[in-house]
């Protein structure tokens, strides 16, 4: 069965509540702690999350054109360089916000983005999600994409201050469910015979499979009995992989793939490029 739609509106709201509670307990030194985003402290990552919220409300809800547009024929490297520059400018410009004001604004922007995603028709087509494809995506997927974005940065903050695990199935299974939406596009250049399958499964949880037919890959829920390539992860590994908690070398070294040797090697390289930092 092809992968179905995701309903993440309530989860998006719950994740923001968790983040606000967590940020409210941080001390001065923790706000200044470095993160896996080299240029940003914990405060910088939180400011980036605020900027994401404001951008969503402006461009999606209010129809304000974005300065970082995704157009057909765009050069991907140039696009992401421009996006990184845009994010860095925002964080630098807002760096004088007090942490109290920042948390208050994240609460407000979280409420407004949740209200937006709860109001808009989930099947309405909006903007493209670059790592999924260049076609406009429905709003249920845009909402899910935003959950993944928030979860990644929330995880980076937690790791930077070494405060508590973040591997509960409620959060991890959801973030993997969003991330695998990018597998068909990510595997597009990977040569494979028709009928080849690549499965990712979470121990004790769900599984997803991409299958190659007629020159393209499609995503399905579940797993076949004998996948061409199989990757099984416990929730800690899944959380670290999808939130970019591993370096490129660690992705290749730590994840054990089973199946066709050549396809396993190609998929390992792809995972490293897509998720490794």
Beta strands, then each sheet from edge to edge (+ up, - down):
strand 1: 125-129
strand 2: 133-138
strand 3: 197-202
strand 4: 207-213
strand 5: 216-221
strand 6: 229-233
strand 7: 257-259
sheet 1: 1+ 2-
sheet 2: 5+ 4- 3+ 6+ 7-
end
